Amino acid sequence: MITRPETPASDSFDLRSIAVPAFGPSLLFGLGKGAILPVVALSVRDLGGSPALAALVVTLIGIGSLLSNVPASLITARYGERAAIVGAAVLGALAMLLCAVVEDLWVFAIGILMVGMSSAVFNLARQSYLTEAVPIHYRARALSTLGGVMRIGAFIGPFVGAALIVAIGLQGAYWVGLMAMLAAGLVAGKLPELPGGQGDAAASAIDRDVQAGASTAARTMPAPTLRSIAVGHMSVFLTVGIGAMLVSAVRASRQIVVPLWADSIGLDAAATSLIFGLSNAVDMTLFYPAGKLMDRKGRNWVAVPSMTIMGAALMLMPLTSGAASLLLVSILVGFGNGIGSGMVMTLGADYSPSPGRAHFLGVWRLLSDIGATAGPVLLSAATAAVSLAAGIWTAGLLGFAAAAVLGYWIPRGNRRLVERGRMQLDE
């Protein structure tokens, strides 16, 4: 069995050297999506749709992403990460243009679905690119920063969109989204090409060390397919992958429970928005320390505390009865989510093989999106069957379940994690 030695060249790596081309597109893409999210439902109502239809159209972003993860992996593997990122930004810009100019509700809905589709390709390709480009002992910091700048963009987006909405109406948000997507594509076009050309032909420094020492037979193995990757890594998907699914379910639920509980205890919209914003602000400040801790101590040092804190905070939320107590619990939720920034992406990168990385990440992100879809559905079902408090407690239990699954299945220490999860080549 061939081990993966650390390479001296990786010691001189400077994350700042790729900061603008690697992280700039994510900031801009997040800003574009953030600009439109608050007004999608309002646009549907403006086009004559009912409130129920407005809620359905909003979910098309998530549905588009869910349905496009596997195709995104095929696109990235075929054309390469840089081309996929630029193409996704162009598709996103076309979707924004469609939403800005059409007056037909169903065509507008197609545009919103396209936003979700472009997000799937963009997110998978950017994760694959950084996994290849960054040495393993910087990986968590790179991917946590990637997630962090996306959240910052999403936070800024509504404010930028609001400025243009005041001037030209709801369409202003989509024009902001269009300009942000185009800018993301232009910046992504300056990404350095990965060694070896495109997609999975490029391997990280550690993977190249393995391949250099592998036998001729191993080097001439047939290219992996989506099916071979899914079957060959089924044990990972059914263990750590389930943990990632639970993490996504908790994260999606927490976006809903804060405003719902605030409304249930009689807080007005202004107070609710302030509490929600402060929780997100705490969340956004922690991405780099979280990544640094994962790189230095191991993934478990972040994964288990993050989900345990979020689970505990959600269990406490139904016990709050006013703005002050809800603010404290919401900040705790934001803290728990913030220290887990980039966690799911980092775990996916750790376990992904090369070649075959894009295919693996397509399945990995599919599991994550299934969790993000299922979490709110489970919350809704528990709320309808029992009460809102029961629904929130259910989300809290999912947090504890995620901590238990990840704590059990993630090996202790980064080296063992990589050696266990990623493809090994026999001599």
N, C-alpha and C positions, 0 to 999 in steps of 0.2 A: 504493500500500500504506500502511495506517495503522499507525503505530508505537504502542507503549504507553508513554506518558510516566509518570514518577513523579508522584504526587500530593502536594501539600504537606500535605494532611490526614493522610497516612500517617505523616509524620514525628513526629506527636504521639501515635502509638499506643503504648499501654502494655500489654504482654502480661499483666501482673498484673491488669488490669481484668477479664479473662475467665477468670482462673486457676481459681477454684473451680467455676463451672458447666461450663467446658470440660474441665478435667483431672480434677476430682473423680469424675465417673462412670467414667472409665477406670481410676482407682485402685481403685474399689470393684468394678467388673466383673472386673478382674484378680485382686483378692483372692478373689472368689467362685469363679472358675475354679481359682485356685491351691489353694484349700482342698480341692477334690475330686480333683484330679489324682493325688495319691499313693494314694488309696483306691479308685479305680474298679475296678482289677483285684481288689483284696481283696473288694470288694462282690460282684463276679461269682462269686468262689470261695465266698463266704458263701451265695450263692443257689444253689449247686450246680453252677456252671459249671466246665469244665476249664481248665487253664492256657492252652491254645491259644485257647479261647473268650474268656478274660479279656483276652488280648492283642488279639483282634479287636474286642472292645467298646471298648477304649481308643482304637483307631484311628477309631471312629465320630465322635469329636469333629472330627478332621481331615476325614473324609469329609463330614460335615454341612456344614462350612464350605466345602469345595470345591464341593459341589453347589449351595450357596445364594448364591454370589457374584453370579451374573447376576440371579437373582430379587431379591437385595438391592438391586441397582442400579435395578431397576424400581420397587421399593417406595420407595426414597429419592427418585427422580425424581418419583414420583406424589404422595407425601404430605409430602415435605420432610424435611430432616435431623433437626430436633428431634423430630418425631413418630416417625421411624424409630428413633432412639436410645431413646426411651422405650418404644416397642413391643418392641424387641429385649430391653430389660431385663425387661419383663413376661414375654416368652416364656422368657427364661432362668430367671426365678423359678418359672414353672410347671414347667419341666423339673426344677429342683432339688426341687420339691415331689413330683413324680412319683417321682424317684429315692429320696427320703427315706421315702415311705410304702408303696410297692408291694413285694410279695413274689414277683412273677413276673419271671423273668429277662428275658423278651423285652420286657415293658413297661418294665423298667429300661433295656434297650438303646435303646428308643425315646426315653426321657428323655435319655440321653447324646447321641444323635443330635440332639435338639432343642437341647442346649447348643451344639453346633457350628453349627447353623443360626442361633441367636441371635447367636453371635459374628460370623458373616459380616455380618449386617445392622448390628450395632453398630459393628464396625470400619470398614466402608465409610462409614456415615453420619457418624461422628465425623471421619474424614479429610476428607470432603467439606465438612463444616461449617467446620473450621479453615481449609481452603484458601480458602473464600469469605470468612471473617471476618477473616483476618489479612493485612496488607499483605505484598507479596512479599518485601521485604527482612527480614521477621521469620519467613518461612514455615518455613525449616529448623529454627530454634530451636523454633517452636511444635510442629512435627510430631515432632522429636526428643524434646521434653519429653513429648509424648503417648505415644510409645513407651516412654519411660523410666518414667513413672508406672505404666504397665501392667505393666512388669517388676517394679517395686517391689511393686505389689499382689500379683502372682503369687508373689513371694518371701515376703511376709508371710502369705499365705493359709494355707499348710500349718501354720504355728505357731498361728494362730487356730483352725483346724479341729481341730488336735490337742487343744487345751484342752477343746473340747466332746466330742470322741471319748472322752476319758478319763471324762467324766461320763455319757454316754448311749450310747456305742458308735459304730459306723461311720456311722450316720445323722446324727450330729452334724455331720460335715463338710458334708453337703447342707443342713442347716438354716443353717449359716453362709453357704453359697453363696446360699440363698434370701434371707436378710436382706441380704446384700451387693448382690444384684441389685435388690431392691426399693429399697434406698437409692440405688443408681445411677440408677434411673428417676426417683426423686423429685428428685435433684439436677439431672438432665438436664432436667427440666421447667422449671427456672429459666433455661435457656439463652435469651439474647436472640434473638428471631426475626430471621432474616436479612432484609435489605432486599428487597422485591419479593415477599414471601410465602413460597412453598415451593419446595423443591428447586432445579432448574436455572433457575427464574425469577429467582433471586437471583444477581447477579454480583459478583465482587470489585471493589475500587476500580479496579484497572487495567483489568479487563474493561469496567466502566461507562464509563471514558474512551474506550475503543475504540468501544463501541456508540454513545456520544453523537456521535461524528464520522462514523459510518458512514452510507451512503446509505439512502434510504427502502427501496430494493429489498433491501438487505442486512438491514435491520431486520425486514422482513416475510418472511424466509425461513421455510420450514416447520420445525417443531420437529424436532430430530434424533431418530433412532430408534437402538435398540441396533445394528441392522444397519448403518446409515449410519456410525455412529461406529466400529464394528469395521472396516469396509471402508476408510473414509477415513483411519484412523490405522494401517493395517496395517504400514506401514514402521516406525513407532515400536515396535509390538508385536514385530516380527521383528528388531529391533536392540537398543535399550535394554531392551525387554521380556524378551528372552532373557537379558540380563545380570541383570535382577531375578530371573528364574527360577533362575539359577545361584546367586545370593546366597542365596536361600531354601533351595536344596538343601544348601549348605554349612552354613547355620545349623541346619537340622534335623539334619544328620549330627553336628554337634559335640555335640548333647545326648546322643547315644548313645555316641560313641567314648570319652569320658572314663571312664564307669563300666565299659565293656567292657574297655578296656585295663588299668584298675586291677585288675580281676578276673583278667586274664590274667597279670599279674606278681605275683599273690599278695597283694594288699592286702585288708584286711578291709573290712566295710561301713562302719564308723565312719570309717576313713581315707578311703575313697572319697567319702563324704558330705561330709567336711570339705574335700577338694580341690575337689569340684564346687561347694560353697557359696562358697568363696573366689574361684573363677573367676567365678561369677555376681555376687559382690559387686563385683569390679573392673569388670565389665561395666556394672553399674547406675550407677556414679559418673560416667560419661563422657558421658551423653546431652546435657547442655546445652553443654559445650565443643564437642562434635561439631557440633551445630546451629549454633552461633555461627561456627565455622570455615566451614561450608558457606555460610552467609549472606554472609560477608565475602570469602571467597576463591573460592568456587565449589564445585560438587558433586564435581568430580574430586579435590579436595584431601582428601576423606574416602573416596570410593568406592574409589579405587585402593589407597591404603595399607591400608584396612580388609581388603580381600580378599587382598592380598598378605601381610599379617601372618598372617591366619588360615590361608592356604595353607601358609606356611612353618612355622607352629606345628604344623599337622597332619602335615606331612612329618617333623617332628622327633619327634613323639609315639612312634612305634614304636621309636625309639632309646633311650627312657627305660627304666630298669630298677628304679627304686625310688620311694618316696613323694616324696622331695625333688625329683628331676628331673622327675617327672610334675607336681608342683605348679607348678614354674616354667613348664613348657610350657602347662599348663592356664590359668595366669594370662595368658600371652601370647595364648592363644586368646580369653579373656575381654576382654583389652585390644583386640584386633582387632575383635571383635564390638561392643564398647562404642563405639568411635569411629565405627562405622557405624550407630549408633542413629538410627532415623528415615529412613535413606537411601532405602529403597525407597518409603516413603510420600511423601517429598519429591519424588523423581523422578516418581512417578505424578501428584502435584499439578502439577508444572511442565509436564508434557506434556498435561494434561487441558484440554479446551476448555470454555468456558461460552458458550452452553448446551450440554448434553451431558456435563457433568462426571460425574454419577453413572453413566451408561452406560459411559464410558471407564474409570472406577475399578473397575467391576464386572469388566470384561475384564482389567484390570491385576492385580487381586487374584486372579482365576482363574489367571493365569499364575504368580503368586507361590505360590499353594497347590499348583499342579501341581509346582513345584520342591520345595516342602517335603515333598510325598509321594514324589517320585521319588528324592530324595537318600538317605533311609534304605534304599529298595529297592535302589538301586545299590550302596550300602555292603554290604548283606546279600548281594547277588549276588557281588560281588568277594570277600567273606569266604568264602562257601561254595565258590567256584571255586578260590581260591588260599589265602588266609590272612587273619586279622584285620589284620595289618600291611598287606597289599595293599589291603584295604578302606579303611583309614584313609588310605593314600597316594592312593587314588582320590579321596577327599573333598578332600585337599589339592590335587590337580590341578584339581578343580572350582573351588577358590578362585582359583588362578592364571588359569583360564579366565575367571572372572567379572571379575577385575581387567583382563584384556586386552580383553574385550568392552566394559566400561564405559569404560575409558580411551580406546578408539577412538571410541565413538559419542557420548559425552557431550561437547558442545561446550565449549570453554574459556570460562569466564566466565559469570556468571549471566544477563546480559542476552541473550547469544546463545542460551543454553539455552532461555530462555522464548520468544524470538522464533522459534526453529526448531521447538520442540515443540508450541506451542499454536496454536490456530486463529487465522488472520489474516483480516480482513475487507477486501476491496478497495473502493476508492472507486468 
